[in-house]
Amino acid sequence: MRLRVALYIAEALDYCSTEGHPLYHDLNAYRVLFDEDGDPRLSCFGLMKNSRDGKSYSTNLAYTPPEYLKNGRVTPESVIFSVGTVLLDLLSGKHIPPSHALDVIRGKNIILLMDSHLEGKFSTEEATVVVGLASQCLQYEPRERPSTKDLVATLAPLQTKSDVPSYVMLGISKHEDAPPTPQRPLSPMGEACSRMDLTAIHQILVMTHYRDDEGTNELSFQEWTQQMRDMLEARKRGDFAFRDKDFRTAIDCYSQFIDVGTMVSPTVYARRSLCYLLCDQPDAALRDAMQAQCVYPDWPTAFYMQSVALAKLDMHQDAADMLNEATGLEEKKQKGGRGS
């Protein structure tokens, strides 16, 4: 199934490139969704349709292509670099920095790279091909990386179970109703989201402030430039507007903060997501909630905001599943570790 995910990502990117949209922002495993048949789909939220110069930002500099650190721009070649990081995720079952993975690859310790949950049930030949492809994608020089067509050409021959439906490979039933999700007691945030009470959600986010942003940014002294101060001032104006329920102004100010890209804040994404909901823009709200999850993968608030946005989009089963996921994460956080 992992090989199928890799191929579908490559095919999606190749299609977008053919249609004149070769740039994709912050490609990572969280951009891969699954439809009702279990087939992997690449989310359109990262597709950069209107960018002229490719200027963008990344949620984690450890996983960005080296040229991005120089010019802050996404290019078709930097998208390929991101494909390499996703291939490593599929191989290893965890998000590891490309530099560390390349050390393992150079040492020819492919077995050490593989996900232990596979319990050795994989083809060494196929794994070697994918590792080699990931290594090509992660080349320092952009011109040495493969194209999207090269990705498809390499991954397509590895699909030895193309006649087996994805839902069968995933071990899920397509036609039977899913068993009822066990109900968990809801926190105040969970209660507000289950009722789609945007006013209550707003009050909770105001009270929480930026407590959950701790550890998501590490800034050096050199980064405290005038641009940095201007960006933080934009966030401050956004916070005042958010508190005063001037949601359109808050969207503008938070967008200024996000567009600079020096810092990434899951709280800003969550706040702007709520602003979009209150301005009747559920698609944009869902996109921001997903971005919050990219920055902080286990943050319950990101899942809660996705559940509300999905409900607004009339995707009620997905909304219920996301609400349950958020509740489970919140329980886990309360038992130990970083609070939500």
C-alpha positions in Angstrom: 0.0 0.0 0.0 2.9 2.3 0.7 4.1 1.9 -2.8 0.7 2.8 -4.1 0.7 6.0 -2.0 4.0 6.9 -3.4 2.8 6.4 -7.0 -0.4 8.3 -6.5 1.5 11.3 -5.1 3.9 11.2 -8.1 1.0 10.9 -10.5 -0.9 13.8 -8.9 2.2 16.1 -9.0 2.9 15.1 -12.6 -0.7 15.9 -13.6 -0.5 19.3 -11.8 2.8 20.0 -13.5 1.3 19.1 -16.9 -1.6 21.5 -16.2 0.7 24.4 -15.5 0.8 24.2 -11.7 4.2 22.6 -10.8 4.5 24.3 -7.4 3.2 22.6 -4.2 3.7 24.2 -0.8 5.0 22.2 2.1 4.5 18.7 0.7 4.4 16.2 3.6 2.6 13.0 4.7 -0.2 15.1 6.2 -1.2 16.2 2.7 -2.2 12.7 1.8 -5.9 11.9 2.3 -7.9 8.7 1.6 -11.2 8.5 -0.2 -14.1 6.2 0.5 -12.4 3.5 -1.6 -9.2 3.7 0.4 -7.3 5.3 -2.5 -4.7 7.9 -1.5 -5.3 11.4 -2.8 -3.1 14.5 -2.6 -4.8 17.4 -0.9 -5.2 20.5 -3.1 -4.5 22.8 -0.1 -0.8 22.9 -0.8 -1.2 23.6 -4.5 0.2 27.0 -5.4 -2.1 28.1 -8.2 -1.5 31.9 -8.1 2.1 32.2 -7.0 4.2 34.0 -9.6 7.6 33.8 -8.0 7.1 30.7 -5.8 7.6 32.7 -2.6 6.4 30.6 0.3 7.3 29.3 3.7 7.9 26.0 5.4 6.6 24.7 8.7 9.9 23.0 9.5 13.3 24.1 8.2 14.9 20.7 9.0 12.9 19.2 6.1 13.2 22.0 3.5 15.4 21.9 0.4 18.8 23.7 0.8 18.0 26.3 -1.9 14.9 27.4 0.0 17.1 28.5 2.9 18.8 30.9 0.4 15.9 32.4 -1.4 12.7 31.4 0.4 11.0 30.2 -2.8 9.4 27.0 -3.9 10.5 25.7 -7.3 9.5 22.5 -9.1 12.9 21.0 -8.0 12.2 21.8 -4.3 8.8 20.0 -4.6 10.8 17.0 -5.7 13.0 17.3 -2.6 9.8 17.2 -0.5 8.8 14.0 -2.4 12.0 12.5 -1.1 11.1 13.3 2.5 7.7 11.7 2.0 9.3 8.6 0.5 11.5 8.4 3.6 8.3 8.7 5.8 6.8 5.8 3.9 9.9 3.7 4.2 10.7 4.4 7.8 7.2 5.0 9.3 8.5 8.1 11.0 9.4 11.7 10.1 13.2 11.8 10.1 15.4 14.7 8.8 16.7 14.1 5.3 20.3 14.6 6.4 20.1 11.8 8.9 18.4 9.5 6.3 21.1 10.2 3.7 23.8 9.2 6.2 22.0 5.8 6.6 21.6 5.5 2.8 25.2 6.2 2.2 26.1 3.6 4.8 23.9 1.1 2.9 22.0 0.3 6.0 18.7 0.1 4.3 17.3 -2.4 6.8 17.9 0.1 9.6 15.8 2.6 7.6 12.8 0.4 7.2 9.7 0.7 9.5 9.9 -2.0 12.2 6.2 -2.4 12.0 6.6 -4.1 8.6 8.3 -7.0 10.5 10.5 -7.7 7.5 7.5 -8.2 5.2 8.8 -6.2 2.3 10.7 -6.8 -0.9 14.4 -5.8 -0.4 14.6 -5.1 -4.2 11.6 -2.8 -4.1 12.9 -1.1 -1.0 16.3 -0.6 -2.6 14.6 1.1 -5.6 12.5 3.4 -3.4 15.6 4.3 -1.3 17.5 5.1 -4.4 14.7 7.3 -5.7 14.5 9.1 -2.4 18.3 9.7 -2.5 18.0 11.2 -5.9 15.1 13.5 -4.8 17.2 14.7 -1.9 20.3 15.7 -4.0 21.8 19.0 -2.9 21.8 20.4 -6.5 18.3 20.9 -7.8 19.2 20.0 -11.3 20.3 16.5 -10.2 16.8 15.6 -8.9 14.4 13.6 -11.0 11.3 15.1 -12.7 7.7 14.1 -11.8 7.7 11.9 -14.9 10.8 10.2 -13.7 9.1 9.5 -10.4 6.1 7.9 -12.1 8.3 5.9 -14.4 10.3 4.5 -11.4 7.3 3.8 -9.1 4.8 2.4 -11.6 6.7 -0.9 -12.3 6.7 -1.6 -8.5 2.9 -1.9 -8.4 2.6 -5.6 -8.2 -0.9 -5.6 -6.7 -2.6 -3.1 -8.9 -5.7 -5.3 -9.2 -6.3 -5.4 -5.4 -8.6 -2.5 -4.2 -7.0 -0.1 -1.8 -9.6 -0.7 0.9 -8.7 -4.4 0.8 -5.0 -3.7 1.2 -5.9 -1.4 4.1 -8.0 -4.1 5.7 -11.2 -2.0 5.8 -14.7 -2.7 4.6 -16.1 -0.5 1.9 -19.7 -1.6 1.9 -20.5 -2.2 5.6 -21.2 0.6 8.0 -18.4 1.4 10.3 -18.9 0.3 13.9 -20.1 3.2 16.1 -17.3 5.3 17.5 -17.0 4.9 21.3 -18.1 8.1 23.0 -15.6 9.9 25.2 -16.4 12.7 27.6 -15.9 16.0 25.9 -13.8 18.9 27.1 -15.2 22.5 26.9 -13.5 22.8 23.5 -14.9 19.5 22.4 -18.4 20.5 23.5 -18.2 23.8 21.7 -17.0 22.1 18.5 -19.6 19.4 18.7 -22.3 22.2 18.9 -20.5 24.3 16.3 -20.7 27.1 18.8 -18.2 29.5 17.2 -18.7 32.1 20.0 -17.6 29.6 22.7 -14.7 28.5 20.5 -13.6 32.1 20.2 -13.7 32.6 24.0 -11.6 29.5 24.5 -9.0 30.5 21.9 -8.7 34.0 23.5 -8.2 32.5 26.9 -5.7 29.9 25.7 -3.6 32.6 24.0 -0.3 31.2 22.7 0.4 28.6 25.3 0.5 25.8 22.8 3.1 27.5 20.6 5.9 26.8 23.0 8.7 24.8 21.3 7.4 25.3 17.7 9.9 28.0 17.0 13.5 28.4 17.9 14.9 31.8 16.8 18.5 32.9 16.8 19.6 36.4 17.8 20.2 37.2 14.1 16.6 36.6 13.2 15.4 39.5 15.3 15.4 41.9 12.4 13.2 44.8 11.7 11.1 42.4 9.5 10.7 40.2 12.4 9.5 43.0 14.6 7.1 44.1 12.0 5.8 40.6 11.7 5.2 40.3 15.4 3.5 43.7 15.4 1.2 42.3 12.7 0.4 39.4 14.9 -0.3 41.7 17.8 -2.7 43.7 15.8 -4.4 40.5 14.7 -4.7 39.4 18.4 -6.4 42.7 19.3 -8.8 42.4 16.3 -9.5 38.8 17.2 -10.2 39.7 20.8 -12.5 42.5 19.7 -14.3 40.2 17.2 -13.1 42.2 14.2 -12.5 39.0 12.3 -11.8 40.4 8.8 -9.1 42.7 10.2 -7.7 39.7 12.2 -7.5 37.7 8.9 -5.6 40.5 7.2 -3.1 40.9 10.1 -2.6 37.2 10.7 -2.0 36.8 6.9 0.7 39.4 7.1 2.3 37.4 9.9 2.0 34.1 8.0 3.2 35.4 4.6 6.6 36.5 6.0 7.3 32.9 7.0 10.1 33.5 9.6 7.9 32.0 12.3 5.2 29.4 12.2 2.4 29.4 14.8 -0.2 26.8 15.1 -2.3 29.2 17.2 -2.3 31.8 14.5 -3.6 29.2 12.0 -6.3 28.1 14.5 -7.3 31.7 15.1 -7.4 32.5 11.4 -9.4 29.3 10.8 -12.1 30.4 13.2 -12.1 33.9 11.6 -12.7 32.2 8.3 -15.6 30.2 9.7 -17.1 33.3 11.2 -16.8 35.0 7.7 -18.5 32.0 6.1 -15.4 30.6 4.4 -15.2 27.0 5.6 -12.8 25.9 2.8 -10.2 28.4 3.9 -10.9 27.4 7.6 -10.2 23.8 6.9 -7.0 24.6 5.1 -5.8 26.6 8.1 -6.8 23.9 10.5 -4.8 21.4 8.4 -1.8 23.8 8.4 -2.0 24.0 12.2 -1.8 20.2 12.3 1.3 20.2 10.0 3.0 22.6 12.5 1.9 20.6 15.6 0.8 17.1 14.5 -0.7 16.0 17.8 -2.4 19.3 18.8 -6.1 18.6 19.7 -7.1 22.1 18.8 -6.0 21.6 15.1 -8.3 18.5 14.9 -11.1 20.3 16.7 -11.0 23.1 14.2 -11.0 20.6 11.3 -14.1 19.0 12.7 -16.0 22.2 12.8 -14.9 23.2 9.2 -15.8 19.7 7.9 -19.2 20.0 9.5 -19.7 23.4 7.9 -18.9 21.7 4.6 -21.6 19.1 5.3 -19.0 16.3 5.7 -20.6 15.2 8.9 -19.1 11.7 9.2 -15.6 13.1 8.6 -16.4 15.8 11.2 -17.4 13.2 13.7 -14.3 11.2 13.1 -12.1 14.2 13.5 -13.9 15.2 16.7 -13.3 11.8 18.2 -9.6 12.0 17.1 -9.3 15.3 18.9 -10.9 14.0 22.0 -8.5 11.0 22.1 -5.5 13.3 21.6 -6.7 15.6 24.4 -7.1 12.6 26.8 -3.6 11.5 25.9 -2.2 15.0 26.6 -3.9 15.2 29.9 -2.4 11.9 31.1 1.1 13.2 30.5 3.2 15.4 28.3 2.4 18.7 26.6 -1.0 20.1 27.4 -3.6 21.2 24.9 
